[in-house]
């Protein structure tokens, strides 16, 4: 069992940066692939990116590639989402998720992830 708590969301202007954190509790955090997803009102949950258990691989959605960076600190049981050059279309609730049996880090299916946080709101004004 893994419990996840996101933080760091807020209201920013287009072009600004924001860093989200996801603190995990429970056993074996370092053995999980960690993913970030987002969901805008009226839309389906969308994959943002993922990082392997040992941080040796990352994978990003095309919509955020080059602007967002995922990192993790297994000693602190925390994963981060650094978001730069934010756009109004990045506005959403952002969720972190933990999964073990994804098959590949590029698996963007939310059902591949077993544990989810409650989400944190990011609003980007134009």
C-alpha positions in Angstrom: 0.0 0.0 0.0 1.3 3.5 -0.9 -0.3 6.8 0.1 0.4 9.8 -2.1 -0.1 13.5 -1.3 0.5 16.1 -4.0 1.4 19.7 -3.2 2.6 22.9 -4.9 -0.3 23.7 -7.1 -1.5 27.3 -7.5 -2.4 30.1 -9.8 0.3 31.4 -12.2 0.6 33.4 -15.3 1.4 32.0 -18.8 5.2 31.6 -19.1 5.7 31.1 -15.4 7.1 28.0 -13.7 5.8 25.8 -10.9 7.1 22.7 -9.2 4.7 20.1 -7.9 5.7 17.6 -5.2 4.3 14.2 -4.4 5.1 12.7 -1.0 4.7 9.0 -0.6 4.3 6.9 2.5 4.2 3.2 2.8 6.5 0.5 1.9 8.7 0.1 -1.1 8.3 3.6 -2.7 11.6 3.1 -4.5 10.3 0.0 -6.3 7.5 1.9 -8.1 7.3 3.7 -11.4 5.8 7.1 -10.6 3.6 8.9 -13.0 2.0 12.3 -13.3 -1.4 12.8 -14.9 -3.7 15.7 -15.2 -7.4 16.2 -15.8 -9.1 19.4 -17.0 -12.8 20.0 -16.5 -14.9 18.0 -18.9 -11.9 16.0 -20.2 -10.4 12.6 -19.5 -7.4 12.1 -17.3 -4.3 12.7 -19.4 -0.9 11.2 -19.0 1.8 13.8 -18.4 4.9 11.7 -17.8 6.6 9.0 -15.8 9.9 8.1 -14.1 11.3 4.7 -13.5 11.9 3.3 -10.1 15.6 4.2 -10.1 15.2 7.4 -12.1 17.2 6.1 -15.0 14.4 6.6 -17.5 11.7 9.2 -18.0 8.9 9.5 -20.6 6.7 12.5 -21.4 3.6 13.2 -23.3 4.3 15.2 -26.5 2.3 18.1 -25.1 4.8 18.7 -22.3 8.0 17.4 -23.7 10.8 20.0 -23.4 8.8 22.0 -20.8 8.2 19.6 -17.9 10.7 17.5 -16.0 10.1 14.7 -13.6 12.5 13.7 -10.9 12.5 11.7 -7.8 14.3 11.4 -4.5 13.9 7.9 -3.2 15.6 8.8 0.1 12.8 11.4 0.7 10.0 9.3 -0.8 9.2 12.2 -3.1 8.6 12.7 -6.8 8.6 16.1 -8.4 7.1 17.7 -11.5 9.0 20.8 -12.6 6.8 22.7 -15.0 8.3 25.6 -17.1 6.8 27.8 -19.8 3.3 27.1 -18.5 0.4 27.7 -20.9 -3.3 28.2 -20.2 -3.9 24.8 -21.7 -1.9 23.3 -18.8 -4.7 24.2 -16.4 -5.9 21.1 -14.7 -5.9 19.0 -11.6 -2.6 17.2 -11.4 -2.3 13.8 -9.9 0.7 11.6 -9.1 0.4 7.8 -9.3 2.4 4.8 -8.4 2.6 1.6 -10.4 4.7 -1.5 -10.6 3.5 -3.6 -13.5 3.3 -1.2 -16.3 5.1 -3.3 -18.9 6.9 -0.2 -20.2 7.4 3.3 -18.8 5.7 4.6 -21.9 2.4 3.0 -20.8 0.1 6.0 -20.6 -2.9 4.1 -19.4 -4.1 5.3 -16.0 -5.3 1.8 -15.2 -1.7 0.7 -15.2 -1.2 2.6 -12.0 -2.4 1.2 -8.7 -2.2 4.1 -6.3 -3.2 7.7 -6.7 -3.0 11.0 -4.8 -5.9 13.4 -4.3 -4.6 15.9 -6.8 -3.5 19.5 -6.8 -5.0 22.3 -8.9 -2.8 24.2 -11.3 -4.3 27.2 -13.0 -2.5 29.2 -15.7 -3.9 32.5 -16.7 -3.2 34.1 -20.0 
